[in-house]
Amino acid sequence: MSNATNRTGLIEVHLAVLLFGGTALFSKLIPLSALNITFLRCIVAAVVLAILVKASKQVLSLKHKKDYFIAIILGVIVCSHWVTYFASMQLSSVAIGMIAFFTYPVMTVLIEPLINKTQLKWVDIFSGLAVLFGVILLIPEPNLDNDITLGIIVGVFSAMLFTARNILHKKYFTDYSGPHAMFYQTLVAVIFLLPWQDVSTDDLTLHTSGLIILLGIVFTAAPHALFTSALRYLSAKTVGLVSCLQPFYGAVLALIILGEQLSMQTLIGGSIIVATAIFETQQNHKRNKP
C-alpha cells in the first residue's frame, strides 16, 4: 500500500472520529429531548444514507429475508443507544457522557468470549476492573438524585447497548457496507421512535432545524461513510486505536464551543478508561492476527 493511500486513510479516520466526537455537542446545542433529537437525526441520516447507497450503485434491498429481522433488532438497539447517549450528556456533561460510553471496548472483550465460547483471559478481567475504577472516579457522589451520577449510569447503559449492537452486527450483518447497514438501522429507529414523539412545529425553529440537518448529514451520515472508506486503506488495529481518541476530541470541542471544564477527578478517571480501551484494542488486534 502506498504512503498516499495510507495518508488518505488516516485523514479519513481522524475526520470521522472528530465528527463522531462532535456529535455529542448536539445534546446541549439542540433544545429538545434525547428522544426527539434521535428521531429527527435518524430521519435526516436515513435519507442521506439511502442516497449514498444508491450513488455507490448498491441495491437498497437486503440479500436474505432473515436479514430484515436482524436489521429490525439492530435498529431498535442502536436507536436505544443513541437516546441514552444523548440523555447521558444532557444529565451530566459531554466529556463525562463520552467517557462513560467509552467503557464499551472493554465490555466487548469481556462479553465476546461468552458469545464465541472461548476462554476469558485474566488480562481482560484486569481491564474490566480498571474501567470500573475509572467510572467510580467519575462519580461525584453515590446518589441517584445527583444528575451527574445518573448521567454516568445512563452512559454506561448506552455503552452496553452499543456493545450488543456491535457483537450482533459482526456476527450477522457484515455482508453489508457501513452506509447500507446504517440506512436500515436509522430507518428502523425512525419507525420505532415515532409513537413517542411530541415535537411541534413551534419547536422546529430555523436554528433548531439547521442543527438537526447538520447533525444528520455532517455528524451522522458523513462519518459513517468516511469510516467505511478508511477501512479500505488501514488495518483494523489503526482504525480501532484512532477511534479511542473520540472522547478526547469530544472533550476538546466541548471546551471550545460549550465552555465545559474538566475536573481533575474526571480527567484521571477518563484517562484510565481511555488508556484501557487503547490497551484492549491493541490486545484484540494481536489475538486476531493470523
C-alpha positions as CSV (number, residue, x, y, z in Angstrom):
1,M,0.0,0.0,0.0
2,S,1.4,3.4,-0.9
3,N,2.1,6.2,1.5
4,A,-0.5,8.4,-0.3
5,T,-3.4,5.9,0.3
6,N,-2.2,5.3,3.8
7,R,-2.2,9.1,4.5
8,T,-5.7,9.3,2.9
9,G,-7.0,6.6,5.1
10,L,-5.5,8.3,8.2
11,I,-7.1,11.7,7.3
12,E,-10.5,10.0,6.7
13,V,-10.5,8.0,10.0
14,H,-9.3,11.0,12.1
15,L,-12.0,13.2,10.5
16,A,-14.6,10.5,11.1
17,V,-13.7,10.2,14.8
18,L,-13.6,14.0,15.1
19,L,-17.1,14.2,13.7
20,F,-18.3,11.3,15.9
21,G,-16.9,13.2,18.9
22,G,-18.7,16.4,17.7
23,T,-22.0,14.5,17.7
24,A,-22.1,14.8,21.5
25,L,-22.3,18.6,21.4
26,F,-25.7,18.5,19.8
27,S,-27.1,17.0,23.1
28,K,-26.5,20.5,24.5
29,L,-26.9,22.7,21.4
30,I,-30.4,21.4,20.3
31,P,-33.1,22.4,22.8
32,L,-35.0,19.1,22.5
33,S,-35.2,15.9,24.4
34,A,-32.9,13.0,23.7
35,L,-35.9,11.1,22.1
36,N,-36.7,14.0,19.8
37,I,-33.1,14.6,18.8
38,T,-32.5,10.9,17.9
39,F,-35.8,10.7,15.9
40,L,-35.1,13.8,13.8
41,R,-31.4,12.9,13.4
42,C,-32.4,9.4,12.1
43,I,-34.9,10.9,9.6
44,V,-32.2,13.1,8.0
45,A,-29.5,10.3,8.2
46,A,-31.7,7.6,6.7
47,V,-32.4,9.9,3.6
48,V,-28.7,10.8,3.2
49,L,-27.6,7.2,3.7
50,A,-30.1,5.9,1.1
51,I,-28.7,8.4,-1.4
52,L,-25.1,7.2,-0.6
53,V,-26.1,3.6,-1.1
54,K,-27.7,4.3,-4.4
55,A,-24.8,6.5,-5.5
56,S,-22.4,3.6,-4.9
57,K,-24.6,1.5,-7.2
58,Q,-25.8,-0.9,-4.5
59,V,-29.4,-2.1,-4.2
60,L,-31.2,-0.9,-1.1
61,S,-32.9,-4.3,-0.6
62,L,-31.3,-6.9,1.6
63,K,-30.0,-10.3,0.4
64,H,-32.0,-12.6,2.6
65,K,-35.4,-12.4,4.3
66,K,-33.8,-13.2,7.7
67,D,-31.6,-10.1,7.3
68,Y,-34.7,-7.9,7.7
69,F,-35.4,-9.4,11.1
70,I,-31.7,-8.8,12.1
71,A,-31.9,-5.2,10.8
72,I,-35.0,-4.6,13.0
73,I,-33.2,-5.9,16.1
74,L,-30.1,-3.8,15.3
75,G,-32.2,-0.7,14.6
76,V,-34.0,-0.9,17.9
77,I,-30.8,-1.4,19.8
78,V,-28.9,1.4,18.0
79,C,-31.7,3.9,18.5
80,S,-32.0,3.0,22.2
81,H,-28.2,3.5,22.4
82,W,-28.4,7.0,20.7
83,V,-31.3,8.1,23.0
84,T,-29.4,7.0,26.2
85,Y,-26.1,8.5,24.7
86,F,-27.7,12.0,24.4
87,A,-29.6,11.6,27.6
88,S,-26.4,10.8,29.5
89,M,-24.8,14.1,28.3
90,Q,-27.9,16.2,28.9
91,L,-27.8,14.9,32.5
92,S,-24.0,15.4,33.1
93,S,-21.6,16.9,30.5
94,V,-20.3,16.0,27.1
95,A,-17.0,14.8,28.4
96,I,-18.4,12.6,31.2
97,G,-21.1,11.2,28.9
98,M,-18.5,10.2,26.3
99,I,-16.1,8.8,28.8
100,A,-18.9,6.7,30.4
101,F,-19.8,5.5,26.9
102,F,-16.2,4.5,26.1
103,T,-16.4,1.6,28.6
104,Y,-17.8,-0.3,25.6
105,P,-14.4,-1.6,24.2
106,V,-13.7,-3.4,27.5
107,M,-17.3,-4.6,27.7
108,T,-16.8,-6.1,24.3
109,V,-13.7,-8.1,25.2
110,L,-15.5,-9.4,28.4
111,I,-18.7,-10.4,26.6
112,E,-17.4,-11.8,23.3
113,P,-15.8,-14.9,24.9
114,L,-19.2,-15.8,26.3
115,I,-20.8,-15.5,22.8
116,N,-18.0,-17.3,21.0
117,K,-17.5,-19.8,23.8
118,T,-13.8,-19.0,24.2
119,Q,-11.8,-18.7,27.4
120,L,-11.8,-15.3,29.2
121,K,-8.3,-14.1,29.8
122,W,-7.1,-12.7,33.1
123,V,-5.7,-9.6,31.4
124,D,-9.3,-8.8,30.2
125,I,-10.7,-9.2,33.8
126,F,-8.0,-6.8,35.0
127,S,-9.0,-4.3,32.2
128,G,-12.6,-4.6,33.4
129,L,-11.6,-3.8,36.9
130,A,-9.5,-0.8,35.7
131,V,-12.5,0.6,33.8
132,L,-14.8,0.1,36.8
133,F,-12.3,2.0,38.9
134,G,-12.2,4.8,36.3
135,V,-16.0,5.0,36.3
136,I,-16.1,5.2,40.1
137,L,-13.7,8.1,40.0
138,L,-16.1,10.0,37.7
139,I,-19.0,9.7,40.2
140,P,-19.2,12.8,42.4
141,E,-21.4,11.1,45.0
142,P,-23.2,7.7,45.1
143,N,-26.7,9.2,44.9
144,L,-29.2,8.8,42.1
145,D,-30.6,12.3,42.9
146,N,-27.3,13.6,41.5
147,D,-27.7,14.3,37.8
148,I,-24.0,13.6,37.1
149,T,-24.2,10.2,38.8
150,L,-27.4,9.4,36.9
151,G,-25.7,10.6,33.6
152,I,-22.8,8.2,34.2
153,I,-25.2,5.2,34.8
154,V,-27.2,6.1,31.6
155,G,-23.9,6.5,29.7
156,V,-22.6,3.0,30.8
157,F,-26.0,1.6,29.8
158,S,-25.6,3.2,26.4
159,A,-22.2,1.5,26.1
160,M,-23.9,-1.8,26.9
161,L,-26.4,-1.3,24.1
162,F,-23.6,-0.3,21.7
163,T,-21.6,-3.4,22.7
164,A,-24.6,-5.6,22.0
165,R,-25.2,-3.9,18.6
166,N,-21.6,-4.3,17.6
167,I,-21.4,-8.0,18.5
168,L,-24.7,-8.8,16.8
169,H,-23.6,-6.8,13.7
170,K,-20.3,-8.6,13.5
171,K,-22.0,-12.0,13.8
172,Y,-24.9,-11.5,11.5
173,F,-24.7,-8.3,9.3
174,T,-21.2,-8.0,8.0
175,D,-22.2,-8.7,4.3
176,Y,-23.4,-5.1,4.0
177,S,-21.4,-1.8,3.7
178,G,-21.4,0.7,6.6
179,P,-23.8,3.1,4.9
180,H,-26.1,0.3,3.8
181,A,-26.3,-1.2,7.3
182,M,-26.8,2.2,8.9
183,F,-29.6,3.1,6.4
184,Y,-31.7,0.2,7.7
185,Q,-30.8,0.9,11.4
186,T,-31.7,4.6,11.1
187,L,-34.9,3.7,9.2
188,V,-36.0,1.2,11.9
189,A,-35.1,3.9,14.6
190,V,-37.5,6.4,12.9
191,I,-40.4,3.8,12.9
192,F,-39.6,2.7,16.5
193,L,-39.4,6.2,18.0
194,L,-42.4,7.6,16.1
195,P,-45.0,6.8,18.8
196,W,-43.1,8.7,21.5
197,Q,-42.7,12.0,19.5
198,D,-44.1,15.2,20.9
199,V,-42.3,17.7,18.7
200,S,-44.4,20.6,17.5
201,T,-43.8,23.0,14.6
202,D,-43.0,25.7,17.2
203,D,-40.1,23.6,18.5
204,L,-38.6,23.4,15.0
205,T,-37.3,26.9,14.6
206,L,-34.9,27.7,11.7
207,H,-31.9,27.4,14.1
208,T,-33.0,24.1,15.6
209,S,-33.9,22.6,12.1
210,G,-30.5,23.7,10.8
211,L,-28.7,22.0,13.7
212,I,-30.7,18.8,13.1
213,I,-29.8,18.7,9.4
214,L,-26.2,19.4,10.3
215,L,-26.3,16.5,12.9
216,G,-27.9,14.1,10.4
217,I,-25.7,14.9,7.4
218,V,-22.3,16.1,8.6
219,F,-22.2,14.3,12.0
220,T,-24.0,11.0,11.2
221,A,-24.0,10.0,7.5
222,A,-20.6,11.6,6.7
223,P,-18.5,10.0,9.4
224,H,-20.0,6.5,8.7
225,A,-19.1,6.9,5.0
226,L,-15.6,8.1,5.9
227,F,-15.1,5.3,8.4
228,T,-16.1,2.7,5.8
229,S,-13.7,4.3,3.3
230,A,-10.8,4.4,5.8
231,L,-11.1,0.7,6.5
232,R,-10.1,0.0,2.8
233,Y,-6.7,1.6,3.4
234,L,-5.9,1.0,7.1
235,S,-5.7,-2.0,9.4
236,A,-8.4,-2.7,11.9
237,K,-5.9,-2.0,14.6
238,T,-5.1,1.5,13.4
239,V,-8.8,2.4,13.0
240,G,-9.6,1.0,16.4
241,L,-6.7,3.0,18.1
242,V,-7.7,6.2,16.4
243,S,-11.3,5.6,17.5
244,C,-10.1,5.8,21.1
245,L,-9.4,9.5,20.5
246,Q,-13.2,10.1,20.3
247,P,-13.6,11.2,24.0
248,F,-10.5,13.5,23.7
249,Y,-11.9,15.1,20.5
250,G,-15.3,15.4,22.1
251,A,-13.9,17.0,25.3
252,V,-11.8,19.5,23.4
253,L,-14.8,20.5,21.2
254,A,-17.0,20.8,24.3
255,L,-14.3,23.1,25.9
256,I,-14.0,25.3,22.8
257,I,-17.7,25.5,21.8
258,L,-19.6,25.0,25.1
259,G,-17.0,26.1,27.6
260,E,-17.3,22.9,29.6
261,Q,-14.4,22.4,32.0
262,L,-12.9,19.1,33.2
263,S,-12.3,18.5,36.9
264,M,-9.0,16.7,37.9
265,Q,-11.0,13.7,39.1
266,T,-12.8,13.4,35.7
267,L,-9.5,13.8,33.9
268,I,-7.9,11.0,35.9
269,G,-10.9,8.6,35.6
270,G,-11.3,9.4,31.9
271,S,-7.6,8.8,31.3
272,I,-7.8,5.3,33.0
273,I,-10.9,4.4,30.9
274,V,-9.5,5.6,27.5
275,A,-6.0,4.1,28.2
276,T,-7.6,0.7,29.0
277,A,-9.7,1.0,25.8
278,I,-6.4,1.6,23.8
279,F,-4.7,-1.3,25.5
280,E,-7.6,-3.7,24.8
281,T,-7.7,-2.6,21.2
282,Q,-4.1,-3.5,20.8
283,Q,-4.5,-6.8,22.6
284,N,-7.5,-7.7,20.4
285,H,-5.5,-7.0,17.2
286,K,-2.7,-9.3,18.4
287,R,-5.1,-12.1,19.1
288,N,-6.8,-11.8,15.7
289,K,-3.5,-11.9,13.8
290,P,-3.4,-15.0,11.6
